[in-house]
């Protein structure tokens, strides 16, 4: 779920990236789209790979980057 807390701008001018780390090393990464209007919340889907059955630590990082024209 992504929430747009901006008062004027939608999320369309942004690119969204996810990175999944296994024990601190990059395991997988990808992008996703969001277009919520100001003040709205939107469900998003991430195409995460299956995780191995281990006792390893996995962390998920999400980032948004503004697409400047």
Secondary structure as a PSIPRED ss2 file (coil, helix, strand):
# PSIPRED VFORMAT (PSIPRED V4.0)

   1 X C   1.000  0.000  0.000
   2 X E   0.000  0.000  1.000
   3 X E   0.000  0.000  1.000
   4 X C   1.000  0.000  0.000
   5 X C   1.000  0.000  0.000
   6 X C   1.000  0.000  0.000
   7 X C   1.000  0.000  0.000
   8 X C   1.000  0.000  0.000
   9 X C   1.000  0.000  0.000
  10 X C   1.000  0.000  0.000
  11 X C   1.000  0.000  0.000
  12 X C   1.000  0.000  0.000
  13 X C   1.000  0.000  0.000
  14 X E   0.000  0.000  1.000
  15 X E   0.000  0.000  1.000
  16 X E   0.000  0.000  1.000
  17 X E   0.000  0.000  1.000
  18 X E   0.000  0.000  1.000
  19 X E   0.000  0.000  1.000
  20 X E   0.000  0.000  1.000
  21 X E   0.000  0.000  1.000
  22 X E   0.000  0.000  1.000
  23 X C   1.000  0.000  0.000
  24 X C   1.000  0.000  0.000
  25 X E   0.000  0.000  1.000
  26 X E   0.000  0.000  1.000
  27 X E   0.000  0.000  1.000
  28 X E   0.000  0.000  1.000
  29 X E   0.000  0.000  1.000
  30 X E   0.000  0.000  1.000
  31 X E   0.000  0.000  1.000
  32 X E   0.000  0.000  1.000
  33 X C   1.000  0.000  0.000
  34 X C   1.000  0.000  0.000
  35 X C   1.000  0.000  0.000
  36 X C   1.000  0.000  0.000
  37 X C   1.000  0.000  0.000
  38 X C   1.000  0.000  0.000
  39 X C   1.000  0.000  0.000
  40 X C   1.000  0.000  0.000
  41 X E   0.000  0.000  1.000
  42 X E   0.000  0.000  1.000
  43 X C   1.000  0.000  0.000
  44 X C   1.000  0.000  0.000
  45 X C   1.000  0.000  0.000
  46 X C   1.000  0.000  0.000
  47 X C   1.000  0.000  0.000
  48 X C   1.000  0.000  0.000
  49 X C   1.000  0.000  0.000
  50 X C   1.000  0.000  0.000
  51 X C   1.000  0.000  0.000
  52 X C   1.000  0.000  0.000
  53 X C   1.000  0.000  0.000
  54 X C   1.000  0.000  0.000
  55 X C   1.000  0.000  0.000
  56 X C   1.000  0.000  0.000
  57 X C   1.000  0.000  0.000
  58 X E   0.000  0.000  1.000
  59 X E   0.000  0.000  1.000
  60 X E   0.000  0.000  1.000
  61 X E   0.000  0.000  1.000
  62 X E   0.000  0.000  1.000
  63 X E   0.000  0.000  1.000
  64 X E   0.000  0.000  1.000
  65 X E   0.000  0.000  1.000
  66 X E   0.000  0.000  1.000
  67 X C   1.000  0.000  0.000
  68 X C   1.000  0.000  0.000
  69 X C   1.000  0.000  0.000
